[in-house]
Amino acid sequence: MGPGRCKRGCGNFWWSTKVRDQHLRSARVQGRNLIVLVPDQDMVIVTTADNLVGLFGYEAREKEGVEIDMVGKFIKSLPVD
């Protein structure tokens, strides 16, 4: 996927997005492992989990969403300057 084709801002397996007023960079590594950079808070969040070997489609996506939801809720709870 070329750089102009990703609406969320992706490149080199890193994604950029916003939660509330927090600018984020994130990467998925081997399934359910997640790295999130929150520069405005000088914070790095890392989650590790089973990499879902043998799961595909909806079943895998449903489980992958757990980490993303958890980190999103945490980031939303951070104070905004």
C-alpha positions in Angstrom: 0.0 0.0 0.0 1.5 3.3 -1.0 1.8 6.3 1.4 -1.1 8.2 -0.2 -3.5 5.3 0.0 -3.9 4.9 3.8 -6.4 7.3 5.4 -5.2 6.7 8.9 -1.6 7.5 8.1 0.4 4.3 7.9 4.0 3.6 6.7 6.6 1.0 7.5 4.2 -0.9 9.7 3.7 2.2 12.0 0.3 3.9 12.1 -0.6 7.4 13.3 -3.9 8.4 14.7 -5.5 10.5 17.4 -7.4 9.6 20.6 -9.0 12.7 22.1 -6.3 15.3 21.7 -3.4 12.7 22.0 -1.4 12.0 18.8 -0.3 8.4 18.7 2.0 6.2 16.7 1.4 2.4 16.9 2.7 -0.9 15.5 1.3 -4.4 15.6 4.0 -7.0 16.0 3.3 -10.7 15.5 -0.4 -10.8 16.0 -1.6 -9.4 19.3 1.6 -7.6 20.4 1.1 -3.9 20.3 3.5 -0.9 20.7 1.9 2.6 21.2 3.9 5.8 21.4 2.1 8.8 23.1 4.6 11.6 22.5 2.6 14.3 24.3 2.8 12.2 27.5 6.4 10.9 27.0 4.9 7.5 27.2 5.4 4.1 25.5 2.7 1.4 26.0 3.5 -2.2 25.1 1.1 -5.1 25.3 2.0 -8.8 24.7 -0.5 -11.6 24.2 -0.9 -15.0 22.4 -0.1 -14.5 18.7 -3.3 -16.4 17.6 -1.5 -19.2 15.7 -4.2 -21.0 13.7 -6.9 -18.4 14.1 -8.2 -16.5 11.1 -10.9 -14.1 10.0 -13.5 -12.9 12.5 -12.3 -15.1 15.4 -8.8 -13.6 15.1 -10.0 -10.0 14.6 -12.3 -10.2 17.6 -9.4 -11.3 19.9 -7.0 -8.7 18.4 -9.5 -5.9 19.3 -9.2 -6.6 23.0 -5.7 -5.0 23.3 -6.7 -2.0 21.1 -9.8 -1.3 23.2 -7.9 -1.6 26.5 -5.1 0.8 25.3 -7.7 3.2 23.8 -9.6 3.4 27.1 -6.4 4.0 29.0 -5.3 6.8 26.7 -8.8 8.4 26.9 -8.4 8.5 30.7 -5.2 10.5 30.5 -5.3 14.2 31.4 -5.3 16.6 28.5 -3.0 19.6 28.8 
